[in-house]
Amino acid sequence: MDTAMILEYGWVLLVLIGLEGILAADNAVVMAVMVKHLPEKQQKRALFYGLLGAFVFRFTALFLISFLANVWQVQALGAAYLLYIAISHIIKHLRGKDHADGEEKEKKGSGFWMTVLKVEVADIAFAIDSMLAAVALAITLPKTGWGQIGGIDTGQFIVMFLGGLIGLVIIRFAATQFVKLLKKYPSLETAAFLIVGWVGVKLVIYTLAHPSLGVIPHGFPESTIWKLIFWGVMLLIIFWGWLVSVRQNKKNQA
């Protein structure tokens, strides 16, 4: 491997780490809102199992990506699941249910292992999303000629592996911080579920752009206009959630 190739691989790895960090933040938000209702000790255990599942599913997806890339139903199911949990929470909120009553019902309806199962299902959707993004970047690299792993050039595979590993480290710390933030500012919970739903919409877009469906142009999810729309809405949700939580805290202190 010559110097130019090393520099090219290093640059793509840095870009991939940034991309995995963004996707990891999405994953971390979903994990945080799902485990929030559990006691603190169980939260840590559930996050550990969630992280373990994220590790297993990401690297399974890495080896099976050539097959999974053609199964649009996996992304469709992930999108439907994320939209379901977001919409169900928002409907409960709009019905005016008392927060404490809602929290109590959630504890009764979602025990520890059921919560872990829900986290793992979400992890599957994020694993596919993460590895598809990694493949899209890695295949632009020149092949090293070191053989193949999982149908992918070994050099490209190593870059994808490292990017995914660093993404998991980000999930570990981000999810813990999100849980603490939601505990400190309970009003942020609705905003967090809106983010979960918006991530579900992103998976819908990726599904509809799949070559097997072709409902929207294949390149649209990677287009500048969609990225501007996605991050613009994401920032609006965050700003709105923070504004509501600050106002709520002022009312509680009055």
Secondary structure, DSSP 8 states (H G I E B T S, - for coil): --HHHHHHHHHHHHHHHHHHHHHHHHHHHHHHHHHTTS-HHHHHHHHHHHHHHHHHHHHHHHHHHHHHTT-HHHHHHHHHHHHHHHHHHHHHHHTT--HHHHHHHHHHHS-HHHHHHHHHHHHHHHHHHHHHHHHHHHTTS---SS-EETTEEHHHHHHHHHHHHHHHHHHHHHHHHHHHHHHH-TTHHHHHHHHHHHHHHHHHHHHHTSTTT-SS-TTGGGSHHHHHHHHHHHHHHHHHHHHHHHHHHHHHH-
